[in-house]
Amino acid sequence: MKRIVTSALLTLFAASSFACQSNKIQLLNDFPNATSDALMTNCVIDEQNKRITVKLLPENKPINNSPWYAFQLISEKPQEITLTLTVEDGTHRYHPKVSHDGESWQAVDYQVVDDKMNVKLNIGPKTTWIAGQELITNQDYVDWGNELSQFEFIDHKVIGKSVKGKPIYQIITNQPAVKQWLVVLGRQHPPEVTGAMALFPFVDTLLGNSELARYFRQQYNIVIVPNMNPDGVELGFWRHNANGVDLNRDWNKFKQPEVIAVDKLLTELVARGDKVAMAVDFHSTHKDIFYTMPNDYGVQQPYLVNNWLNKLDSQYPDFNVIQKPGNNPQMGVFKQYVADKFDVHAITYEMGDNTDRSFIDKLAKDAANTLMQTMLKNNEKLH
Ligand SMILES: [Zn+2]
């Protein structure tokens, strides 16, 4: 019996594409979101000392310090090993999580000593996954869009292609009589998974069956581009697209196909007489914060975002909804582009890397509901 198990294991080893291996241990990166070969170096498996070391590299430089990592580990026999990650020209940002199915994840203890992050892991013949955040893959977005498009009023369509030819999808409500649009964007920055964790419940609430949502959609269409950077997501990039460009610095240059696709979409809406009313762009950073345009920037309905986020804040006695207004005309960020081109508010919705996952979910639902209430109220005032 043992012999059969061993030979099955050897077959598995032979069939897998591995990043590095010793006699009895493999580190693999042959799955979506994994750290790709070009983004790692000095991978050493020291069986004697039960230690695996890997150095993480960015896709190009200069770059925001967001060293992403995702690997699988397999060992012929169950054992405890120490995985040591180092970062080229950077510091560790993402706390390690472990999974045994790629679906459910648990934070694990780790230590950072000098520039080394050490994680003790129990590995064995079954795959152990380790990553900087839970994995949300390109396919997850496609599955979600397909599910939503089963509703009569929702379409799931390709609006363009990434640098490497991957489809950029929109999820869009198709109500021709409704002329105002709420725009939702996500995943310009691949490792910003907590932003994605907020986008899903936020959008599900907007597209849901509550009385508020149904009434809201009588007055507003919604277009969502949930996964702006599928190349970066696929290849485990820290920040950029496959041209090595930060997409959220390209909204004044319009050189990148991902940005061009969304600009074209919104430009066409306006060209046919519709109106962009508001936009929300989901990200992650070291804390929960909402980057806004200043009230006095000169956009229409100057207090829309203020009113929205104050209302949200009032629902959370123990949580501070931080609003950080900013005006950076030369930076090429999405919210500024929306304000300048469409003369309306937009925000960058940032969830902390380590924010409690169930809190992210609850806050996003409440944020969607309070946004709908605020936009409806503002709409009444206009008429
Ligand atoms: Zn970001």
Residues whose N, C-alpha, C, O or C-beta is under 5 A from the ligand:
A	BS01	ZN	H189 E192 H283 S284
